[in-house]
Amino acid sequence: MVSLDVLVAAGAVPSAGDGSDGRPPEPSGTNRLGHVTHSLSHTGLDLDLLRTFLAVHRAGSFTAAARVLGLSQPTVTTQVRALEQRLGRQLFERLPRGVAATAVAAELAAAVAGPLDALAEVAERVAPGPGGAGEPVHLAGPAEFLSVRALPALAPLVAGGLRLRATTGLADDLLEGLRGGRYDLVLSAVRPRGREVAAVPLGDEEFVLVAGVEWARRIGPGAVAAEGPAALAGVPLLSYAEDHPIARRYWRHVFGVRLAGRAGVVLPDLRGLLAAAVAGAGIAVLPRYLCRGELASGDLLALLEPADPPINTLYLAQRAGGGGSPQVARVREHLLAAAAGW
């Protein structure tokens, strides 16, 4: 718990005169900011409340501030209300769309923005280096996406001293681990439900039906477009699981029929299915990001390029109400920035 006395002592936020320092006491109601800072310095305040307040002031809405902070919208609302109760002043007027800052909020934001931004900059500069005492960031997600997208994107942070611990698994299990505090961030192919988890879309992955050179030749150019799944009769299917979760969705979305039949290979690792397809084992439905290089080189061929390919949205999730350490925030922000170019 941090008091605003630190900011007042530094001269960053003006304090309310009470006569003890030779200044005349402020008449009641004549200095809104004086009342506010006096209240803050005497109640002891978690700076997270001020950070949340400043984010709402800058974003103009609770929802937009929640996205910036990585919190849930109800958490942001609760924190702002708590700050208003401690101050005894209304900070925002609730509008049909967003909020409008009161005069008190405008003055408080002008006073605390500089110090809070400076603290954030210091936290960024003093992130622990190699061998430092900082706790590692625990990131979890699908093995393929972690390996091909997330870890390469985070390489500069690791090189700069970030300690990272990555865990792979199925979305439901990883989200349960997030709720239980085992992970700081989870990359999920399933949209998280419930108030315990706050998530933002990271991007969409497109699925493509592929085969190696020999199988593509045997099936024939344009055969799948002309005949549909009948063109694939007798071709081994390389599947993630016995119930074909990815291929089944592709069949339903693209062909409008239910996928039937047994897989030639079952392996819960899409990188292994990619290797098997390149080697000529059969056909597979894979995320395009995973096989982009093989498609470009000609080692794999897309058997169909539908106008409306199936996609799946990936989410970046963390516990609601828990901003996490500066390191967690850096990883989250870096992933969101990198995703714009994926």
Sine and cosine of phi, psi and omega as CSV:
sin_phi,cos_phi,sin_psi,cos_psi,sin_omega,cos_omega
0.00,0.00,0.82,-0.57,-0.07,-1.00
-0.90,-0.44,0.73,-0.68,0.05,-1.00
-1.00,0.03,0.44,-0.90,0.06,-1.00
-0.96,0.29,-0.10,0.99,0.06,-1.00
-0.80,0.60,-0.55,0.83,-0.01,-1.00
-0.87,0.49,-0.70,0.71,0.00,-1.00
-0.95,0.32,-0.62,0.79,0.02,-1.00
-0.90,0.43,-0.70,0.72,-0.02,-1.00
-0.89,0.45,-0.54,0.84,-0.01,-1.00
-0.98,0.21,-0.09,1.00,-0.02,-1.00
0.99,0.16,0.12,0.99,-0.04,-1.00
-0.98,0.22,-0.51,0.86,0.01,-1.00
-0.81,-0.59,0.81,-0.59,-0.01,-1.00
-0.92,0.39,0.63,-0.78,0.02,-1.00
-0.99,-0.11,0.31,-0.95,0.03,-1.00
-0.99,0.14,0.76,-0.65,0.05,-1.00
-0.95,0.31,0.68,-0.73,0.03,-1.00
-0.80,-0.60,0.15,0.99,0.02,-1.00
1.00,-0.04,-0.29,0.96,-0.08,-1.00
-0.96,0.26,-0.31,0.95,-0.04,-1.00
-0.96,-0.28,0.31,0.95,0.03,-1.00
1.00,-0.05,-0.20,0.98,0.04,-1.00
-1.00,0.05,0.52,-0.85,0.04,-1.00
-0.93,0.38,0.61,-0.79,0.04,-1.00
-0.86,0.51,0.53,-0.85,0.01,-1.00
-0.98,0.19,0.77,-0.64,0.08,-1.00
-0.88,0.48,0.56,-0.83,-0.03,-1.00
-0.86,0.51,0.75,-0.66,0.11,-0.99
1.00,0.09,-0.02,1.00,-0.06,-1.00
-1.00,-0.07,-0.21,0.98,-0.01,-1.00
-0.65,-0.76,0.99,-0.14,-0.05,-1.00
-0.89,0.46,-0.73,0.69,-0.05,-1.00
-0.92,0.40,-0.59,0.81,0.05,-1.00
-0.87,0.50,-0.67,0.74,0.04,-1.00
-0.89,0.45,-0.68,0.74,-0.04,-1.00
-0.89,0.45,-0.79,0.62,-0.05,-1.00
-0.92,0.38,-0.54,0.84,0.09,-1.00
-0.88,0.47,-0.67,0.74,0.01,-1.00
-0.90,0.43,-0.68,0.73,-0.03,-1.00
-0.90,0.43,-0.70,0.72,-0.09,-1.00
-0.95,0.32,-0.26,0.97,0.01,-1.00
-0.97,-0.24,-0.08,1.00,0.00,-1.00
-0.96,-0.27,-0.29,0.96,-0.09,-1.00
0.94,0.33,0.88,-0.48,-0.20,-0.98
-0.72,-0.69,0.72,-0.70,0.14,-0.99
-0.95,0.33,0.84,-0.54,-0.05,-1.00
-0.89,0.46,-0.30,0.95,0.07,-1.00
-0.87,0.50,-0.54,0.84,0.04,-1.00
-0.91,0.42,-0.65,0.76,0.03,-1.00
-0.93,0.36,-0.62,0.79,0.03,-1.00
-0.90,0.44,-0.66,0.75,0.02,-1.00
-0.91,0.42,-0.70,0.71,0.05,-1.00
-0.83,0.56,-0.73,0.69,-0.05,-1.00
-0.91,0.42,-0.61,0.79,0.03,-1.00
-0.90,0.43,-0.66,0.75,0.03,-1.00
-0.91,0.41,-0.68,0.74,0.01,-1.00
-0.87,0.50,-0.66,0.75,-0.03,-1.00
-0.97,0.24,-0.59,0.81,-0.08,-1.00
-1.00,0.09,-0.45,0.89,0.02,-1.00
0.99,0.11,0.09,1.00,0.06,-1.00
-0.30,-0.95,0.43,-0.90,0.05,-1.00
-0.92,0.40,-0.63,0.78,-0.05,-1.00
-0.90,0.43,-0.73,0.69,0.01,-1.00
-0.91,0.42,-0.63,0.78,0.03,-1.00
-0.90,0.43,-0.61,0.79,0.02,-1.00
-0.87,0.49,-0.65,0.76,0.03,-1.00
-0.90,0.44,-0.66,0.75,-0.01,-1.00
-0.91,0.42,-0.67,0.75,-0.09,-1.00
-0.99,0.11,-0.27,0.96,-0.08,-1.00
0.97,0.26,0.47,0.88,0.02,-1.00
-0.92,-0.40,0.19,-0.98,0.11,-0.99
-0.99,0.15,0.43,-0.90,0.01,-1.00
-0.88,0.47,-0.66,0.75,0.06,-1.00
-0.88,0.48,-0.56,0.83,0.03,-1.00
-0.91,0.41,-0.69,0.72,0.03,-1.00
-0.88,0.48,-0.71,0.71,0.01,-1.00
-0.86,0.50,-0.70,0.71,-0.01,-1.00
-0.89,0.46,-0.67,0.74,-0.02,-1.00
-0.92,0.39,-0.64,0.77,0.04,-1.00
-0.91,0.42,-0.67,0.74,0.03,-1.00
-0.89,0.46,-0.63,0.78,0.03,-1.00
-0.89,0.46,-0.65,0.76,0.02,-1.00
-0.91,0.41,-0.67,0.74,0.03,-1.00
-0.89,0.47,-0.63,0.78,0.01,-1.00
-0.92,0.40,-0.63,0.77,0.01,-1.00
-0.93,0.37,-0.58,0.81,-0.03,-1.00
-0.99,0.14,-0.42,0.91,-0.11,-0.99
0.95,0.32,0.42,0.91,-0.03,-1.00
-0.66,-0.75,0.55,-0.83,0.10,-0.99
-0.99,0.15,0.73,-0.68,-0.02,-1.00
-0.98,-0.19,-0.54,0.84,-0.05,-1.00
-0.69,-0.72,0.60,-0.80,0.17,-0.99
-1.00,-0.08,0.82,-0.57,-0.02,-1.00
-0.97,0.23,0.81,-0.58,0.00,-1.00
-0.93,-0.38,0.26,-0.97,0.06,-1.00
-0.82,0.57,-0.57,0.82,0.06,-1.00
-0.75,-0.66,0.98,-0.19,0.03,-1.00
1.00,-0.01,-0.31,-0.95,-0.02,-1.00
-0.69,-0.73,0.35,-0.94,0.10,-1.00
-0.87,-0.50,0.74,-0.67,-0.03,-1.00
-0.96,0.30,0.67,-0.74,0.13,-0.99
-0.98,0.20,0.13,-0.99,0.03,-1.00
-0.88,0.48,-0.61,0.79,0.04,-1.00
-0.88,0.48,-0.70,0.71,-0.01,-1.00
-0.89,0.45,-0.66,0.76,-0.01,-1.00
-0.88,0.47,-0.68,0.73,0.00,-1.00
-0.93,0.36,-0.66,0.75,0.00,-1.00
-0.91,0.42,-0.67,0.74,0.01,-1.00
-0.87,0.49,-0.67,0.74,0.01,-1.00
-0.89,0.46,-0.53,0.85,-0.04,-1.00
-0.98,0.18,-0.61,0.79,-0.13,-0.99
-0.99,-0.16,-0.23,0.97,-0.07,-1.00
-0.86,0.51,-0.74,0.67,-0.03,-1.00
-0.87,0.49,-0.79,0.61,0.01,-1.00
-0.87,0.49,-0.66,0.75,-0.01,-1.00
-0.92,0.38,-0.65,0.76,0.06,-1.00
-0.89,0.45,-0.61,0.79,0.02,-1.00
-0.91,0.40,-0.65,0.76,0.04,-1.00
-0.89,0.46,-0.66,0.75,0.02,-1.00
-0.90,0.45,-0.62,0.79,0.01,-1.00
-0.92,0.38,-0.64,0.77,0.05,-1.00
-0.89,0.45,-0.71,0.71,0.01,-1.00
-0.86,0.52,-0.61,0.79,0.02,-1.00
-0.92,0.40,-0.66,0.75,-0.06,-1.00
-0.95,0.32,-0.54,0.84,-0.11,-0.99
-0.99,-0.15,0.31,0.95,0.10,-1.00
-0.82,0.57,0.72,-0.70,-0.11,-0.99
-0.84,0.54,0.65,-0.76,0.09,-1.00
-1.00,0.03,-0.13,-0.99,0.02,-1.00
-0.83,0.55,0.75,-0.66,0.02,-1.00
0.99,0.13,-0.02,1.00,-0.01,-1.00
-0.93,0.36,0.13,-0.99,-0.10,-1.00
-1.00,0.00,-0.01,1.00,-0.04,-1.00
-0.91,0.42,0.53,-0.85,0.03,-1.00
-0.95,0.31,0.59,-0.80,0.06,-1.00
-0.94,0.34,0.41,-0.91,0.10,-1.00
-1.00,0.02,0.78,-0.63,-0.01,-1.00
-0.98,-0.18,0.93,-0.36,-0.04,-1.00
-0.91,-0.42,0.70,-0.72,-0.01,-1.00
-0.74,-0.68,0.46,-0.89,0.01,-1.00
0.11,-0.99,-0.10,-1.00,0.05,-1.00
-0.89,0.46,0.64,-0.77,-0.06,-1.00
-0.85,0.53,-0.67,0.75,-0.07,-1.00
-0.92,0.40,-0.72,0.70,-0.05,-1.00
-0.94,0.35,-0.64,0.77,0.07,-1.00
-0.86,0.52,-0.70,0.71,-0.10,-1.00
-0.95,0.31,-0.65,0.76,-0.15,-0.99
-1.00,-0.05,-0.54,0.84,-0.07,-1.00
-0.93,-0.36,-0.87,0.50,-0.20,-0.98
-0.92,0.40,-0.79,0.61,-0.07,-1.00
-0.90,0.44,-0.69,0.73,0.10,-1.00
-0.86,0.51,-0.60,0.80,0.00,-1.00
-0.92,0.39,-0.52,0.85,-0.04,-1.00
-1.00,0.00,-0.02,1.00,-0.04,-1.00
-0.81,0.59,-0.68,0.73,0.02,-1.00
-0.88,0.48,-0.58,0.81,0.03,-1.00
-0.93,0.37,-0.65,0.76,0.03,-1.00
-0.90,0.43,-0.67,0.74,0.03,-1.00
-0.89,0.46,-0.47,0.88,0.01,-1.00
-1.00,0.04,0.05,1.00,0.09,-1.00
0.87,-0.49,-0.12,0.99,0.02,-1.00
-0.89,0.45,0.68,-0.73,0.11,-0.99
-0.98,-0.19,0.83,-0.56,-0.12,-0.99
-0.80,-0.60,0.68,-0.73,0.09,-1.00
-0.82,-0.58,0.88,-0.48,-0.08,-1.00
-0.95,-0.32,0.65,-0.76,0.02,-1.00
-0.77,-0.64,0.67,-0.74,0.02,-1.00
-0.95,-0.32,0.36,-0.93,0.02,-1.00
0.26,-0.97,-0.12,-0.99,0.02,-1.00
-0.99,0.11,0.48,-0.88,-0.14,-0.99
-0.84,0.55,-0.75,0.67,-0.06,-1.00
-0.88,0.48,-0.65,0.76,0.01,-1.00
-0.92,0.39,-0.66,0.75,-0.03,-1.00
-0.94,0.35,-0.62,0.78,0.04,-1.00
-0.92,0.40,-0.59,0.81,0.08,-1.00
-0.90,0.43,-0.62,0.79,0.08,-1.00
-0.91,0.41,-0.56,0.83,0.06,-1.00
-0.90,0.43,-0.71,0.70,0.02,-1.00
-0.88,0.47,-0.56,0.83,-0.02,-1.00
-0.99,0.10,-0.01,1.00,0.06,-1.00
1.00,0.04,0.15,0.99,-0.01,-1.00
-0.98,0.19,-0.42,0.91,-0.02,-1.00
-0.80,-0.59,0.48,-0.88,0.08,-1.00
-1.00,0.02,-0.62,0.78,-0.03,-1.00
-0.65,-0.76,0.58,-0.81,0.04,-1.00
-0.75,-0.66,0.75,-0.66,0.17,-0.98
-1.00,-0.03,0.89,-0.45,-0.16,-0.99
-0.82,-0.57,0.73,-0.68,0.11,-0.99
-1.00,0.07,-0.01,1.00,0.04,-1.00
-0.89,-0.46,0.73,-0.69,0.00,-1.00
-0.92,0.38,0.85,-0.52,-0.03,-1.00
-0.91,0.41,0.58,-0.81,0.03,-1.00
-0.90,-0.44,0.41,-0.91,0.08,-1.00
1.00,-0.09,0.33,-0.94,-0.06,-1.00
-0.99,0.17,-0.21,0.98,-0.05,-1.00
-0.96,0.29,-0.33,0.94,-0.10,-0.99
-0.83,-0.55,0.73,-0.68,0.12,-0.99
-0.95,-0.31,0.73,-0.68,-0.07,-1.00
-0.65,-0.76,0.52,-0.85,0.09,-1.00
-0.80,-0.60,0.57,-0.82,0.06,-1.00
-0.89,0.45,0.72,-0.70,0.03,-1.00
-0.99,-0.14,-0.51,0.86,0.00,-1.00
0.33,-0.94,0.14,-0.99,0.01,-1.00
-0.95,-0.30,0.65,-0.76,0.13,-0.99
-0.95,-0.31,0.76,-0.65,-0.01,-1.00
-0.99,-0.12,0.64,-0.76,0.00,-1.00
-0.98,-0.22,0.62,-0.79,-0.06,-1.00
-0.72,-0.69,0.63,-0.78,0.04,-1.00
-1.00,0.01,0.87,-0.49,-0.14,-0.99
-0.77,-0.63,0.32,-0.95,0.11,-0.99
-0.50,-0.86,0.38,-0.93,0.11,-0.99
-0.94,0.33,0.09,-1.00,-0.12,-0.99
-0.85,0.52,-0.73,0.69,-0.09,-1.00
-0.92,0.39,-0.72,0.70,0.02,-1.00
-0.92,0.40,-0.59,0.81,0.04,-1.00
-0.90,0.44,-0.60,0.80,0.03,-1.00
-0.92,0.39,-0.67,0.74,-0.04,-1.00
-0.94,0.35,-0.60,0.80,0.03,-1.00
-0.94,0.35,-0.64,0.76,0.07,-1.00
0.98,-0.18,0.66,-0.75,0.02,-1.00
-0.88,0.48,0.76,-0.65,0.05,-1.00
0.97,0.23,-0.01,1.00,-0.06,-1.00
-0.91,0.40,-0.65,0.76,-0.03,-1.00
-0.93,0.38,-0.63,0.78,0.03,-1.00
-0.90,0.44,-0.58,0.82,-0.06,-1.00
-0.99,0.12,-0.65,0.76,-0.15,-0.99
-0.95,-0.31,-0.21,0.98,-0.07,-1.00
0.95,0.30,-0.45,-0.89,-0.06,-1.00
-0.89,0.45,-0.27,0.96,0.04,-1.00
-0.88,0.47,-0.48,0.88,0.01,-1.00
-0.92,0.38,-0.26,0.96,-0.07,-1.00
-0.98,-0.20,0.12,0.99,-0.01,-1.00
-0.86,0.51,0.76,-0.66,0.03,-1.00
1.00,0.09,-0.06,1.00,0.02,-1.00
-1.00,-0.01,0.78,-0.62,0.00,-1.00
-0.87,0.48,0.69,-0.73,0.05,-1.00
-0.99,-0.16,0.76,-0.65,0.05,-1.00
-0.99,-0.15,0.90,-0.44,-0.22,-0.98
-0.81,-0.59,0.47,-0.88,0.01,-1.00
-0.96,0.29,-0.53,0.85,-0.01,-1.00
-0.45,-0.89,0.20,-0.98,-0.05,-1.00
-0.88,0.48,-0.49,0.87,-0.01,-1.00
-1.00,-0.03,0.15,0.99,0.10,-0.99
0.80,0.60,0.84,0.54,-0.11,-0.99
-0.87,0.49,-0.63,0.78,-0.04,-1.00
-0.99,0.14,-0.75,0.66,-0.01,-1.00
-0.90,0.43,-0.59,0.81,0.00,-1.00
-0.88,0.48,-0.66,0.75,0.03,-1.00
-0.92,0.40,-0.64,0.77,0.02,-1.00
-0.88,0.47,-0.74,0.67,-0.01,-1.00
-0.85,0.53,-0.71,0.71,-0.03,-1.00
-0.92,0.39,-0.67,0.74,-0.08,-1.00
-0.96,0.28,-0.69,0.73,-0.11,-0.99
-1.00,0.00,-0.73,0.69,-0.09,-1.00
-1.00,-0.08,-0.32,0.95,-0.01,-1.00
0.95,0.30,0.38,0.92,0.01,-1.00
-0.73,-0.68,0.27,-0.96,0.02,-1.00
-0.99,0.10,0.70,-0.71,0.04,-1.00
-0.98,0.21,0.80,-0.60,0.04,-1.00
-0.84,-0.55,0.33,-0.95,0.04,-1.00
0.95,-0.32,0.21,-0.98,-0.03,-1.00
-0.98,-0.19,0.43,-0.90,0.01,-1.00
-0.99,0.13,0.53,-0.85,0.13,-0.99
-0.98,0.22,-0.60,0.80,0.04,-1.00
-0.71,-0.70,0.71,-0.70,0.13,-0.99
-0.86,-0.50,0.84,-0.55,-0.01,-1.00
-0.49,-0.87,0.87,-0.50,-0.01,-1.00
-0.99,0.17,0.77,0.63,0.06,-1.00
-0.43,-0.90,0.94,-0.33,-0.08,-1.00
-0.91,0.41,-0.40,0.92,0.06,-1.00
-0.92,0.39,-0.59,0.81,0.05,-1.00
-0.93,0.36,-0.62,0.78,0.05,-1.00
-0.91,0.41,-0.60,0.80,0.07,-1.00
-0.87,0.50,-0.74,0.68,0.01,-1.00
-0.89,0.46,-0.64,0.77,0.00,-1.00
-0.92,0.40,-0.62,0.78,0.02,-1.00
-0.91,0.41,-0.68,0.73,0.03,-1.00
-0.88,0.48,-0.61,0.79,-0.02,-1.00
-0.97,0.25,-0.13,0.99,0.07,-1.00
0.99,-0.13,0.34,0.94,-0.03,-1.00
-0.96,0.27,-0.47,0.88,-0.04,-1.00
0.30,-0.95,-0.44,-0.90,-0.02,-1.00
-0.96,-0.28,0.38,-0.92,0.00,-1.00
-0.49,-0.87,0.44,-0.90,0.16,-0.99
-0.96,-0.28,0.88,-0.48,-0.12,-0.99
-0.76,-0.65,0.42,-0.91,0.15,-0.99
-0.91,0.42,0.67,-0.75,-0.05,-1.00
-0.88,0.47,-0.58,0.82,-0.02,-1.00
-0.87,0.49,-0.51,0.86,-0.07,-1.00
-0.97,0.25,-0.55,0.84,-0.08,-1.00
-0.92,-0.40,0.28,0.96,-0.04,-1.00
-0.84,0.54,-0.69,0.73,-0.02,-1.00
-0.91,0.42,-0.67,0.74,-0.01,-1.00
-0.93,0.36,-0.57,0.82,0.08,-1.00
-0.92,0.39,-0.63,0.77,0.00,-1.00
-0.93,0.37,-0.56,0.83,-0.04,-1.00
-0.99,0.13,-0.28,0.96,-0.05,-1.00
1.00,-0.02,0.03,1.00,0.06,-1.00
-0.94,0.35,-0.43,0.90,0.11,-0.99
-0.81,-0.59,0.48,-0.88,0.08,-1.00
-0.80,-0.60,0.67,-0.74,0.10,-1.00
-0.97,0.25,0.83,-0.56,-0.02,-1.00
-0.98,0.18,-0.28,0.96,-0.02,-1.00
-0.36,-0.93,0.62,-0.79,0.08,-1.00
-0.82,-0.57,0.98,0.19,-0.05,-1.00
-0.92,0.40,0.47,-0.88,0.02,-1.00
-0.91,0.42,-0.49,0.87,0.00,-1.00
-0.82,-0.57,0.98,0.18,-0.04,-1.00
-0.95,0.31,0.47,-0.88,0.07,-1.00
-0.93,0.36,0.64,-0.76,0.03,-1.00
-0.77,-0.64,0.30,-0.95,0.07,-1.00
-0.67,-0.75,0.74,-0.67,-0.02,-1.00
-1.00,0.06,0.74,-0.68,0.09,-1.00
-0.99,-0.14,0.63,-0.77,-0.03,-1.00
-0.87,-0.49,0.54,-0.84,0.13,-0.99
-0.96,-0.28,0.90,-0.44,-0.16,-0.99
-0.87,-0.49,0.53,-0.85,0.16,-0.99
-0.53,-0.85,0.20,-0.98,-0.02,-1.00
-0.91,0.41,0.71,-0.71,0.03,-1.00
-0.92,0.38,0.68,-0.74,0.03,-1.00
0.99,0.11,-0.09,1.00,0.00,-1.00
-0.91,-0.42,0.99,-0.15,-0.01,-1.00
-0.89,0.45,-0.44,0.90,0.01,-1.00
0.99,0.17,-0.01,-1.00,-0.01,-1.00
-0.97,0.22,0.23,-0.97,0.09,-1.00
-0.84,0.54,-0.54,0.84,0.01,-1.00
-0.92,0.40,-0.66,0.75,0.04,-1.00
-0.89,0.46,-0.68,0.74,0.02,-1.00
-0.89,0.46,-0.63,0.78,0.01,-1.00
-0.90,0.43,-0.68,0.73,0.01,-1.00
-0.89,0.45,-0.71,0.70,0.00,-1.00
-0.87,0.49,-0.75,0.66,-0.03,-1.00
-0.90,0.43,-0.60,0.80,-0.02,-1.00
-0.93,0.37,-0.65,0.76,0.03,-1.00
-0.91,0.42,-0.67,0.74,0.01,-1.00
-0.89,0.45,-0.65,0.76,0.03,-1.00
-0.92,0.39,-0.67,0.74,-0.02,-1.00
-0.91,0.40,-0.58,0.82,-0.06,-1.00
-0.88,0.47,-0.42,0.91,0.00,-1.00
-0.89,0.45,-0.40,0.91,-0.01,-1.00
-0.98,-0.22,0.09,1.00,-0.02,-1.00
-1.00,0.09,0.00,0.00,0.00,0.00
